[in-house]
Amino acid sequence: MSKTITREYLAECIKKEIGLPRSECIKLIAFMLDDMSRALHEDGILKVPSLGTFKVRKKSSRLGRNPKTGIEALISERSVITFNASEKLKKRLNGR
């Protein structure tokens, strides 16, 4: 079963754990996510201890194919985010 972790869910977890008002928790989450996004945009890398590393990578333009029609099309150059899990996270996921 997959679970999507929303801002509201995170805010509720913080509220239960720390006891801050819900509105303050939502502001805190928004601030953290904005700061993380800004760090990725400016530095191209974001390390989160015990979780892993997010990196911005440039993908060159390439020729692709529409799977529905089979028509070739140029896929433009773009930036993508990659994630490498930390050793601590890998160990936790593997039950060690």
N, C-alpha and C positions, 0 to 999 in steps of 0.2 A: 504494500500500500504506500503510495507516495503522499507526501504532505507538503503543501505550500506554506512557507513561513511568511506571514504578512506583517506589515508594520503594526497592525492592531494586535496580532498575536504576541509579537515581541514586547509591545507596550504592556500588555496584560501580564506577561511573565515578569517584567521589571516591577510592575505594581505589586504583584504578589510577593516577590523576593525582597524588595527594598521598602515598599510602602509609599512611594511617591504618588501624587495624584495622576490619574490617567492622562490628562492633558499635558502634564509635564513629561510624562513618559513618551508620549507621541512626539513632542518637541525634541527630546533627547535622541530618539531614534532617527528623526529627520536630520538633525545636526550631524549625527554619526555617519549616516549614509551620504549626505552631501559632502562631508569632509573626505570620506573614502573615495567618492567619485572625483572630487577635485584632485586628490593625490594621484589617482590613476591618470587623469588628464594631464597634469603638470609633469609628473615624474615618470610615468609609464610603468610603474611598479608599486605594488602595495603588499607588504608583508604583515600578516596577522599571526602573532605567536600562537602556537598549538593548533592552528587551523591550516595555514598554507600561504602560498604566494600567488597573487594575481598579477599578470603581466599583460601589457598592451603589445600586440604584434601587428605589423603591417602585412596585409596580403596583397600581392600583386594582382593586376587585372589579368583575366584569363578568359578563354573561350569556353562557354558552357553550352548545355543543350536543354531545352525545355522538355521535360519528360513526357508531357502530355501530347505535344505536337511534333517533337523531334527537331524543331527548328533551332539552329545554333544562334547564340546570342553572346555578346560581350558582357562579362561580369566585371563591374568596375572595381578599381583598387579601393580597399577599405581597411579599417582597423578592427581587430577582434580582440577579445579578452580571453586569455588562457589561465588555467588554474592548476597549480601543482600542490597536492596535499602534503602537509608536514608529516614527518615520521611519527609524531605523537598521534595524529589523526589516523594514520594508516594502522598503527598498532591498536588503537581503540576500535576501529572498524573490524579488525581481524580477531578481536577478543583476547589480545595479549596484555 
